[in-house]
Amino acid sequence: LVFALLLLASCAMARDQTLFVSSFVSQGERTPLWTGDQQYSTTNADYDREEGKITVKGEQNMYTLGNQARARYVRDDFMPQEYDPATVLVRGPNDNVSILSGYSYLLGLYPDGIEGVDLMENYDNLRSVPVTEQEVDRVRSDVGGVAPKC
């Protein structure tokens, strides 16, 4: 599974040209959904999460990738220093691991805060949302991200 991070930014050039960057990043490391051999059963004792969930290492790896993108695009003034929902679009599959991977990546890209991120956008039935507020808070805690300002 792959989610696409589309980064749009205006560049302060003489021609006032709009530039476009597209970055395709795979999801973070996750626990297995199942194993074909009982000898290798997956339990919470084996991993830090239940089956099919992003691991702390997966969250941290995605955060690191986001931070590397920050070094390349934000620190060089290609993208704004602070998160702006009008300039960054994240698209991905509708599953827990992909959404939390993208969230971890964004926390690395903008470690000072990502106000305006809506993980629930376009969901008609909130019971079908594949991430919970507790999971989002856990990711923020695991990667050392800043809590959103209220």
VMD Tcl script that builds the backbone (N, CA, C; Angstrom):
set m [mol new atoms 450]
animate dup $m
set s [atomselect $m all]
$s set {name element resname resid chain x y z} {
  {N N LEU 1 A 0.836 -1.180 0.000}
  {CA C LEU 1 A 0.000 0.000 0.000}
  {C C LEU 1 A 0.877 1.238 0.000}
  {N N VAL 2 A 0.478 2.217 -0.758}
  {CA C VAL 2 A 1.250 3.437 -0.878}
  {C C VAL 2 A 0.323 4.625 -0.709}
  {N N PHE 3 A 0.761 5.648 -0.008}
  {CA C PHE 3 A -0.021 6.868 0.018}
  {C C PHE 3 A 0.802 7.947 -0.663}
  {N N ALA 4 A 0.143 8.880 -1.262}
  {CA C ALA 4 A 0.821 9.938 -1.996}
  {C C ALA 4 A 0.764 11.225 -1.200}
  {N N LEU 5 A 1.886 11.858 -1.078}
  {CA C LEU 5 A 1.951 13.158 -0.442}
  {C C LEU 5 A 2.220 14.160 -1.541}
  {N N LEU 6 A 1.270 15.003 -1.787}
  {CA C LEU 6 A 1.411 16.006 -2.827}
  {C C LEU 6 A 1.705 17.345 -2.172}
  {N N LEU 7 A 2.826 17.899 -2.510}
  {CA C LEU 7 A 3.244 19.149 -1.914}
  {C C LEU 7 A 3.184 20.250 -2.969}
  {N N LEU 8 A 2.391 21.260 -2.707}
  {CA C LEU 8 A 2.277 22.390 -3.607}
  {C C LEU 8 A 2.856 23.602 -2.908}
  {N N ALA 9 A 3.663 24.355 -3.614}
  {CA C ALA 9 A 4.230 25.544 -2.989}
  {C C ALA 9 A 4.482 26.608 -4.033}
  {N N SER 10 A 4.357 27.832 -3.628}
  {CA C SER 10 A 4.690 28.952 -4.494}
  {C C SER 10 A 6.140 29.306 -4.249}
  {N N CYS 11 A 6.830 29.594 -5.279}
  {CA C CYS 11 A 8.240 29.935 -5.176}
  {C C CYS 11 A 8.384 31.429 -5.453}
  {N N ALA 12 A 9.135 32.108 -4.625}
  {CA C ALA 12 A 9.312 33.550 -4.778}
  {C C ALA 12 A 10.353 33.826 -5.848}
  {N N MET 13 A 9.979 33.579 -7.069}
  {CA C MET 13 A 10.867 33.813 -8.197}
  {C C MET 13 A 10.358 35.028 -8.964}
  {N N ALA 14 A 11.175 35.542 -9.839}
  {CA C ALA 14 A 10.811 36.735 -10.604}
  {C C ALA 14 A 9.543 36.517 -11.411}
  {N N ARG 15 A 9.309 35.312 -11.877}
  {CA C ARG 15 A 8.138 35.019 -12.709}
  {C C ARG 15 A 6.918 34.624 -11.889}
  {N N ASP 16 A 7.037 34.552 -10.572}
  {CA C ASP 16 A 5.944 34.130 -9.699}
  {C C ASP 16 A 5.355 32.804 -10.168}
  {N N GLN 17 A 6.214 31.860 -10.350}
  {CA C GLN 17 A 5.892 30.548 -10.886}
  {C C GLN 17 A 5.421 29.613 -9.775}
  {N N THR 18 A 4.442 28.757 -10.047}
  {CA C THR 18 A 4.018 27.749 -9.084}
  {C C THR 18 A 4.755 26.459 -9.380}
  {N N LEU 19 A 5.312 25.859 -8.355}
  {CA C LEU 19 A 6.037 24.600 -8.500}
  {C C LEU 19 A 5.254 23.501 -7.819}
  {N N PHE 20 A 5.474 22.276 -8.245}
  {CA C PHE 20 A 4.722 21.126 -7.755}
  {C C PHE 20 A 5.697 20.007 -7.432}
  {N N VAL 21 A 5.540 19.417 -6.268}
  {CA C VAL 21 A 6.349 18.266 -5.881}
  {C C VAL 21 A 5.402 17.142 -5.507}
  {N N SER 22 A 5.686 15.959 -5.997}
  {CA C SER 22 A 4.887 14.791 -5.645}
  {C C SER 22 A 5.821 13.769 -5.018}
  {N N SER 23 A 5.447 13.284 -3.853}
  {CA C SER 23 A 6.274 12.318 -3.140}
  {C C SER 23 A 5.427 11.096 -2.812}
  {N N PHE 24 A 5.832 9.932 -3.280}
  {CA C PHE 24 A 5.119 8.686 -2.990}
  {C C PHE 24 A 5.905 7.929 -1.927}
  {N N VAL 25 A 5.256 7.670 -0.814}
  {CA C VAL 25 A 5.920 7.041 0.320}
  {C C VAL 25 A 5.098 5.843 0.763}
  {N N SER 26 A 5.752 4.730 0.996}
  {CA C SER 26 A 5.058 3.546 1.492}
  {C C SER 26 A 4.693 3.749 2.954}
  {N N GLN 27 A 3.816 2.924 3.449}
  {CA C GLN 27 A 3.393 3.019 4.852}
  {C C GLN 27 A 4.524 2.640 5.792}
  {N N GLY 28 A 4.357 3.004 7.058}
  {CA C GLY 28 A 5.318 2.627 8.084}
  {C C GLY 28 A 5.184 1.154 8.448}
  {N N GLU 29 A 6.201 0.644 9.121}
  {CA C GLU 29 A 6.210 -0.757 9.558}
  {C C GLU 29 A 4.966 -1.053 10.394}
  {N N ARG 30 A 4.361 -2.208 10.142}
  {CA C ARG 30 A 3.166 -2.588 10.900}
  {C C ARG 30 A 3.308 -4.014 11.400}
  {N N THR 31 A 2.439 -4.365 12.320}
  {CA C THR 31 A 2.417 -5.737 12.811}
  {C C THR 31 A 1.724 -6.609 11.772}
  {N N PRO 32 A 2.031 -7.907 11.727}
  {CA C PRO 32 A 1.363 -8.791 10.766}
  {C C PRO 32 A -0.117 -8.946 11.097}
  {N N LEU 33 A -0.912 -9.179 10.061}
  {CA C LEU 33 A -2.336 -9.438 10.264}
  {C C LEU 33 A -2.555 -10.849 10.776}
  {N N TRP 34 A -1.754 -11.790 10.300}
  {CA C TRP 34 A -1.866 -13.188 10.698}
  {C C TRP 34 A -0.617 -13.904 10.215}
  {N N THR 35 A -0.408 -15.099 10.710}
  {CA C THR 35 A 0.669 -15.938 10.191}
  {C C THR 35 A 0.067 -17.272 9.799}
  {N N GLY 36 A 0.699 -17.939 8.889}
  {CA C GLY 36 A 0.202 -19.227 8.427}
  {C C GLY 36 A 0.606 -20.380 9.320}
  {N N ASP 37 A 1.408 -20.105 10.327}
  {CA C ASP 37 A 1.916 -21.152 11.198}
  {C C ASP 37 A 1.711 -20.732 12.653}
  {N N GLN 38 A 1.020 -21.547 13.425}
  {CA C GLN 38 A 0.746 -21.234 14.829}
  {C C GLN 38 A 2.024 -21.007 15.632}
  {N N GLN 39 A 3.115 -21.607 15.165}
  {CA C GLN 39 A 4.400 -21.434 15.829}
  {C C GLN 39 A 4.784 -19.946 15.869}
  {N N TYR 40 A 4.313 -19.200 14.879}
  {CA C TYR 40 A 4.631 -17.775 14.788}
  {C C TYR 40 A 3.395 -16.927 15.057}
  {N N SER 41 A 2.667 -17.250 16.084}
  {CA C SER 41 A 1.438 -16.504 16.371}
  {C C SER 41 A 1.767 -15.052 16.703}
  {N N THR 42 A 0.835 -14.185 16.360}
  {CA C THR 42 A 1.033 -12.761 16.638}
  {C C THR 42 A 0.195 -12.376 17.839}
  {N N THR 43 A 0.849 -11.890 18.842}
  {CA C THR 43 A 0.146 -11.450 20.050}
  {C C THR 43 A 0.698 -10.097 20.463}
  {N N ASN 44 A -0.001 -9.443 21.354}
  {CA C ASN 44 A 0.494 -8.168 21.866}
  {C C ASN 44 A 1.811 -8.332 22.611}
  {N N ALA 45 A 2.111 -9.557 23.071}
  {CA C ALA 45 A 3.383 -9.799 23.747}
  {C C ALA 45 A 4.539 -9.788 22.744}
  {N N ASP 46 A 4.254 -10.170 21.489}
  {CA C ASP 46 A 5.291 -10.203 20.458}
  {C C ASP 46 A 5.577 -8.819 19.886}
  {N N TYR 47 A 4.556 -7.971 19.843}
  {CA C TYR 47 A 4.667 -6.646 19.240}
  {C C TYR 47 A 4.097 -5.614 20.203}
  {N N ASP 48 A 4.338 -4.361 19.890}
  {CA C ASP 48 A 3.827 -3.294 20.754}
  {C C ASP 48 A 2.399 -2.892 20.388}
  {N N ARG 49 A 1.810 -3.542 19.404}
  {CA C ARG 49 A 0.447 -3.236 18.962}
  {C C ARG 49 A -0.266 -4.542 18.610}
  {N N GLU 50 A -1.585 -4.461 18.498}
  {CA C GLU 50 A -2.329 -5.635 18.051}
  {C C GLU 50 A -2.094 -5.837 16.548}
  {N N GLU 51 A -2.666 -6.900 15.995}
  {CA C GLU 51 A -2.439 -7.275 14.605}
  {C C GLU 51 A -2.852 -6.162 13.643}
  {N N GLY 52 A -2.021 -5.961 12.610}
  {CA C GLY 52 A -2.359 -5.037 11.538}
  {C C GLY 52 A -2.300 -3.564 11.890}
  {N N LYS 53 A -1.552 -3.190 12.912}
  {CA C LYS 53 A -1.442 -1.784 13.322}
  {C C LYS 53 A -0.015 -1.295 13.126}
  {N N ILE 54 A 0.131 0.004 12.878}
  {CA C ILE 54 A 1.463 0.586 12.739}
  {C C ILE 54 A 2.208 0.449 14.069}
  {N N THR 55 A 3.498 0.153 13.979}
  {CA C THR 55 A 4.313 0.002 15.184}
  {C C THR 55 A 4.945 1.344 15.552}
  {N N VAL 56 A 5.492 1.427 16.750}
  {CA C VAL 56 A 6.201 2.641 17.160}
  {C C VAL 56 A 7.354 2.898 16.200}
  {N N LYS 57 A 8.072 1.848 15.826}
  {CA C LYS 57 A 9.179 2.000 14.876}
  {C C LYS 57 A 8.664 2.517 13.537}
  {N N GLY 58 A 7.527 2.023 13.085}
  {CA C GLY 58 A 6.937 2.504 11.841}
  {C C GLY 58 A 6.579 3.974 11.917}
  {N N GLU 59 A 6.008 4.390 13.048}
  {CA C GLU 59 A 5.678 5.806 13.255}
  {C C GLU 59 A 6.943 6.654 13.223}
  {N N GLN 60 A 7.968 6.189 13.932}
  {CA C GLN 60 A 9.211 6.955 14.019}
  {C C GLN 60 A 9.927 7.021 12.671}
  {N N ASN 61 A 9.884 5.933 11.895}
  {CA C ASN 61 A 10.500 5.946 10.569}
  {C C ASN 61 A 9.800 6.938 9.644}
  {N N MET 62 A 8.469 6.976 9.695}
  {CA C MET 62 A 7.722 7.920 8.859}
  {C C MET 62 A 8.002 9.356 9.302}
  {N N TYR 63 A 8.111 9.580 10.603}
  {CA C TYR 63 A 8.460 10.897 11.134}
  {C C TYR 63 A 9.831 11.321 10.600}
  {N N THR 64 A 10.790 10.395 10.604}
  {CA C THR 64 A 12.134 10.684 10.101}
  {C C THR 64 A 12.095 11.042 8.623}
  {N N LEU 65 A 11.314 10.296 7.830}
  {CA C LEU 65 A 11.178 10.622 6.405}
  {C C LEU 65 A 10.594 12.018 6.212}
  {N N GLY 66 A 9.591 12.362 7.006}
  {CA C GLY 66 A 9.009 13.699 6.936}
  {C C GLY 66 A 10.021 14.767 7.305}
  {N N ASN 67 A 10.844 14.479 8.304}
  {CA C ASN 67 A 11.863 15.429 8.726}
  {C C ASN 67 A 12.931 15.612 7.651}
  {N N GLN 68 A 13.256 14.535 6.924}
  {CA C GLN 68 A 14.206 14.635 5.817}
  {C C GLN 68 A 13.620 15.476 4.683}
  {N N ALA 69 A 12.330 15.318 4.423}
  {CA C ALA 69 A 11.669 16.146 3.404}
  {C C ALA 69 A 11.673 17.608 3.844}
  {N N ARG 70 A 11.496 17.840 5.136}
  {CA C ARG 70 A 11.546 19.212 5.664}
  {C C ARG 70 A 12.910 19.831 5.374}
  {N N ALA 71 A 13.975 19.076 5.620}
  {CA C ALA 71 A 15.322 19.582 5.368}
  {C C ALA 71 A 15.499 19.953 3.900}
  {N N ARG 72 A 14.869 19.203 3.044}
  {CA C ARG 72 A 15.034 19.451 1.612}
  {C C ARG 72 A 14.130 20.569 1.091}
  {N N TYR 73 A 12.875 20.596 1.522}
  {CA C TYR 73 A 11.913 21.517 0.923}
  {C C TYR 73 A 11.554 22.720 1.784}
  {N N VAL 74 A 11.459 22.545 3.088}
  {CA C VAL 74 A 11.030 23.651 3.951}
  {C C VAL 74 A 12.207 24.547 4.301}
  {N N ARG 75 A 13.287 23.957 4.723}
  {CA C ARG 75 A 14.439 24.771 5.136}
  {C C ARG 75 A 15.051 25.532 3.970}
  {N N ASP 76 A 14.832 25.061 2.743}
  {CA C ASP 76 A 15.333 25.767 1.558}
  {C C ASP 76 A 14.312 26.766 1.023}
  {N N ASP 77 A 13.268 27.052 1.809}
  {CA C ASP 77 A 12.218 28.014 1.453}
  {C C ASP 77 A 11.423 27.627 0.214}
  {N N PHE 78 A 11.407 26.368 -0.130}
  {CA C PHE 78 A 10.558 25.911 -1.231}
  {C C PHE 78 A 9.117 25.789 -0.755}
  {N N MET 79 A 8.949 25.378 0.488}
  {CA C MET 79 A 7.633 25.256 1.116}
  {C C MET 79 A 7.584 26.176 2.323}
  {N N PRO 80 A 6.370 26.529 2.768}
  {CA C PRO 80 A 6.262 27.421 3.926}
  {C C PRO 80 A 6.834 26.791 5.195}
  {N N GLN 81 A 7.335 27.629 6.098}
  {CA C GLN 81 A 7.920 27.171 7.358}
  {C C GLN 81 A 6.881 26.545 8.284}
  {N N GLU 82 A 5.641 27.032 8.215}
  {CA C GLU 82 A 4.561 26.505 9.047}
  {C C GLU 82 A 3.548 25.790 8.172}
  {N N TYR 83 A 2.924 24.775 8.726}
  {CA C TYR 83 A 1.939 23.991 7.983}
  {C C TYR 83 A 0.788 24.872 7.501}
  {N N ASP 84 A 0.474 24.734 6.226}
  {CA C ASP 84 A -0.641 25.457 5.613}
  {C C ASP 84 A -1.453 24.440 4.820}
  {N N PRO 85 A -2.679 24.127 5.264}
  {CA C PRO 85 A -3.485 23.108 4.578}
  {C C PRO 85 A -3.756 23.429 3.112}
  {N N ALA 86 A -3.617 24.690 2.720}
  {CA C ALA 86 A -3.848 25.064 1.325}
  {C C ALA 86 A -2.678 24.673 0.424}
  {N N THR 87 A -1.518 24.353 1.007}
  {CA C THR 87 A -0.353 24.031 0.187}
  {C C THR 87 A 0.074 22.572 0.266}
  {N N VAL 88 A -0.525 21.803 1.151}
  {CA C VAL 88 A -0.137 20.398 1.315}
  {C C VAL 88 A -1.377 19.517 1.219}
  {N N LEU 89 A -1.323 18.529 0.352}
  {CA C LEU 89 A -2.425 17.580 0.193}
  {C C LEU 89 A -1.878 16.176 0.387}
  {N N VAL 90 A -2.480 15.436 1.284}
  {CA C VAL 90 A -2.075 14.047 1.521}
  {C C VAL 90 A -3.219 13.152 1.086}
  {N N ARG 91 A -2.922 12.178 0.247}
  {CA C ARG 91 A -3.927 11.214 -0.211}
  {C C ARG 91 A -3.407 9.820 0.090}
  {N N GLY 92 A -4.302 8.924 0.441}
  {CA C GLY 92 A -3.876 7.564 0.717}
  {C C GLY 92 A -5.049 6.634 0.857}
  {N N PRO 93 A -4.770 5.348 0.947}
  {CA C PRO 93 A -5.837 4.362 1.145}
  {C C PRO 93 A -6.562 4.604 2.463}
  {N N ASN 94 A -7.772 4.114 2.515}
  {CA C ASN 94 A -8.625 4.284 3.682}
  {C C ASN 94 A -8.373 3.160 4.686}
  {N N ASP 95 A -7.158 3.130 5.240}
  {CA C ASP 95 A -6.878 2.128 6.264}
  {C C ASP 95 A -6.033 2.743 7.369}
  {N N ASN 96 A -6.110 2.137 8.519}
  {CA C ASN 96 A -5.477 2.631 9.728}
  {C C ASN 96 A -3.985 2.886 9.549}
  {N N VAL 97 A -3.254 1.923 9.024}
  {CA C VAL 97 A -1.799 2.034 8.917}
  {C C VAL 97 A -1.404 3.167 7.976}
  {N N SER 98 A -2.069 3.269 6.831}
  {CA C SER 98 A -1.729 4.316 5.867}
  {C C SER 98 A -2.026 5.704 6.421}
  {N N ILE 99 A -3.168 5.856 7.080}
  {CA C ILE 99 A -3.537 7.165 7.626}
  {C C ILE 99 A -2.565 7.582 8.723}
  {N N LEU 100 A -2.248 6.670 9.634}
  {CA C LEU 100 A -1.325 7.018 10.714}
  {C C LEU 100 A 0.107 7.172 10.204}
  {N N SER 101 A 0.462 6.493 9.113}
  {CA C SER 101 A 1.770 6.702 8.484}
  {C C SER 101 A 1.856 8.116 7.917}
  {N N GLY 102 A 0.816 8.524 7.206}
  {CA C GLY 102 A 0.785 9.875 6.650}
  {C C GLY 102 A 0.822 10.936 7.733}
  {N N TYR 103 A 0.114 10.679 8.818}
  {CA C TYR 103 A 0.092 11.612 9.943}
  {C C TYR 103 A 1.488 11.731 10.559}
  {N N SER 104 A 2.177 10.609 10.726}
  {CA C SER 104 A 3.534 10.619 11.278}
  {C C SER 104 A 4.480 11.383 10.356}
  {N N TYR 105 A 4.321 11.189 9.036}
  {CA C TYR 105 A 5.140 11.893 8.048}
  {C C TYR 105 A 4.923 13.402 8.167}
  {N N LEU 106 A 3.655 13.808 8.267}
  {CA C LEU 106 A 3.353 15.237 8.406}
  {C C LEU 106 A 3.926 15.821 9.692}
  {N N LEU 107 A 3.904 15.051 10.782}
  {CA C LEU 107 A 4.498 15.526 12.036}
  {C C LEU 107 A 5.999 15.752 11.877}
  {N N GLY 108 A 6.658 14.945 11.047}
  {CA C GLY 108 A 8.077 15.157 10.766}
  {C C GLY 108 A 8.301 16.346 9.851}
  {N N LEU 109 A 7.406 16.532 8.891}
  {CA C LEU 109 A 7.515 17.644 7.948}
  {C C LEU 109 A 7.271 18.980 8.647}
  {N N TYR 110 A 6.318 18.979 9.569}
  {CA C TYR 110 A 5.983 20.192 10.326}
  {C C TYR 110 A 5.925 19.874 11.821}
  {N N PRO 111 A 7.092 19.710 12.482}
  {CA C PRO 111 A 7.117 19.303 13.887}
  {C C PRO 111 A 6.561 20.350 14.857}
  {N N ASP 112 A 6.433 21.594 14.434}
  {CA C ASP 112 A 5.893 22.633 15.322}
  {C C ASP 112 A 4.378 22.603 15.400}
  {N N GLY 113 A 3.741 21.777 14.595}
  {CA C GLY 113 A 2.287 21.659 14.651}
  {C C GLY 113 A 1.672 21.576 13.270}
  {N N ILE 114 A 0.589 20.810 13.179}
  {CA C ILE 114 A -0.117 20.659 11.904}
  {C C ILE 114 A -1.595 20.955 12.111}
  {N N GLU 115 A -1.865 22.155 12.605}
  {CA C GLU 115 A -3.251 22.564 12.799}
  {C C GLU 115 A -3.973 22.558 11.462}
  {N N GLY 116 A -5.189 22.078 11.466}
  {CA C GLY 116 A -5.983 22.059 10.240}
  {C C GLY 116 A -6.027 20.703 9.573}
  {N N VAL 117 A -5.221 19.742 10.035}
  {CA C VAL 117 A -5.271 18.400 9.465}
  {C C VAL 117 A -6.578 17.752 9.901}
  {N N ASP 118 A -7.332 17.262 8.934}
  {CA C ASP 118 A -8.617 16.627 9.228}
  {C C ASP 118 A -8.564 15.180 8.766}
  {N N LEU 119 A -8.333 14.266 9.698}
  {CA C LEU 119 A -8.260 12.850 9.350}
  {C C LEU 119 A -9.637 12.263 9.081}
  {N N MET 120 A -10.684 12.994 9.404}
  {CA C MET 120 A -12.046 12.485 9.263}
  {C C MET 120 A -12.759 13.037 8.032}
  {N N GLU 121 A -12.080 13.825 7.226}
  {CA C GLU 121 A -12.711 14.458 6.079}
  {C C GLU 121 A -13.327 13.420 5.135}
  {N N ASN 122 A -14.473 13.740 4.601}
  {CA C ASN 122 A -15.186 12.917 3.614}
  {C C ASN 122 A -15.703 11.590 4.156}
  {N N TYR 123 A -15.900 11.490 5.463}
  {CA C TYR 123 A -16.495 10.283 6.025}
  {C C TYR 123 A -17.944 10.575 6.374}
  {N N ASP 124 A -18.865 9.883 5.724}
  {CA C ASP 124 A -20.285 10.072 6.009}
  {C C ASP 124 A -20.668 9.377 7.313}
  {N N ASN 125 A -20.117 8.208 7.519}
  {CA C ASN 125 A -20.438 7.423 8.706}
  {C C ASN 125 A -19.206 7.395 9.607}
  {N N LEU 126 A -19.228 8.158 10.692}
  {CA C LEU 126 A -18.050 8.253 11.549}
  {C C LEU 126 A -17.663 6.927 12.193}
  {N N ARG 127 A -18.580 5.964 12.242}
  {CA C ARG 127 A -18.213 4.648 12.780}
  {C C ARG 127 A -17.262 3.915 11.840}
  {N N SER 128 A -17.179 4.334 10.565}
  {CA C SER 128 A -16.306 3.648 9.619}
  {C C SER 128 A -14.915 4.275 9.544}
  {N N VAL 129 A -14.659 5.330 10.313}
  {CA C VAL 129 A -13.348 5.969 10.297}
  {C C VAL 129 A -12.319 4.981 10.831}
  {N N PRO 130 A -11.235 4.732 10.063}
  {CA C PRO 130 A -10.288 3.691 10.459}
  {C C PRO 130 A -9.273 4.093 11.521}
  {N N VAL 131 A -9.322 5.315 12.039}
  {CA C VAL 131 A -8.417 5.710 13.121}
  {C C VAL 131 A -9.231 6.339 14.244}
  {N N THR 132 A -8.709 6.206 15.447}
  {CA C THR 132 A -9.389 6.801 16.594}
  {C C THR 132 A -8.574 7.981 17.109}
  {N N GLU 133 A -9.209 8.817 17.872}
  {CA C GLU 133 A -8.514 9.961 18.469}
  {C C GLU 133 A -7.383 9.480 19.378}
  {N N GLN 134 A -7.604 8.368 20.066}
  {CA C GLN 134 A -6.568 7.819 20.947}
  {C C GLN 134 A -5.343 7.377 20.140}
  {N N GLU 135 A -5.572 6.786 18.958}
  {CA C GLU 135 A -4.445 6.364 18.123}
  {C C GLU 135 A -3.656 7.567 17.624}
  {N N VAL 136 A -4.355 8.614 17.239}
  {CA C VAL 136 A -3.687 9.834 16.786}
  {C C VAL 136 A -2.862 10.430 17.924}
  {N N ASP 137 A -3.423 10.485 19.119}
  {CA C ASP 137 A -2.691 10.993 20.281}
  {C C ASP 137 A -1.475 10.126 20.583}
  {N N ARG 138 A -1.625 8.810 20.436}
  {CA C ARG 138 A -0.514 7.891 20.697}
  {C C ARG 138 A 0.619 8.133 19.707}
  {N N VAL 139 A 0.279 8.317 18.417}
  {CA C VAL 139 A 1.302 8.585 17.406}
  {C C VAL 139 A 2.041 9.868 17.760}
  {N N ARG 140 A 1.287 10.897 18.094}
  {CA C ARG 140 A 1.894 12.181 18.451}
  {C C ARG 140 A 2.859 12.000 19.623}
  {N N SER 141 A 2.472 11.202 20.586}
  {CA C SER 141 A 3.310 10.940 21.751}
  {C C SER 141 A 4.539 10.112 21.368}
  {N N ASP 142 A 4.352 9.090 20.530}
  {CA C ASP 142 A 5.450 8.200 20.150}
  {C C ASP 142 A 6.550 8.921 19.379}
  {N N VAL 143 A 6.181 9.887 18.536}
  {CA C VAL 143 A 7.187 10.577 17.721}
  {C C VAL 143 A 7.598 11.916 18.316}
  {N N GLY 144 A 6.982 12.282 19.438}
  {CA C GLY 144 A 7.357 13.531 20.092}
  {C C GLY 144 A 6.752 14.752 19.436}
  {N N GLY 145 A 5.631 14.574 18.742}
  {CA C GLY 145 A 4.992 15.697 18.059}
  {C C GLY 145 A 4.272 16.621 19.017}
  {N N VAL 146 A 4.052 17.818 18.552}
  {CA C VAL 146 A 3.359 18.838 19.338}
  {C C VAL 146 A 1.860 18.592 19.279}
  {N N ALA 147 A 1.190 18.697 20.402}
  {CA C ALA 147 A -0.269 18.539 20.445}
  {C C ALA 147 A -0.923 19.724 19.744}
  {N N PRO 148 A -2.053 19.501 19.064}
  {CA C PRO 148 A -2.713 20.613 18.380}
  {C C PRO 148 A -3.190 21.661 19.372}
  {N N LYS 149 A -3.145 22.912 18.924}
  {CA C LYS 149 A -3.619 24.006 19.776}
  {C C LYS 149 A -5.120 24.114 19.651}
  {N N CYS 150 A -5.806 24.296 20.772}
  {CA C CYS 150 A -7.261 24.416 20.761}
  {C C CYS 150 A -7.668 25.872 20.750}
}
mol reanalyze $m
mol bondsrecalc $m
mol representation Tube
mol addrep $m
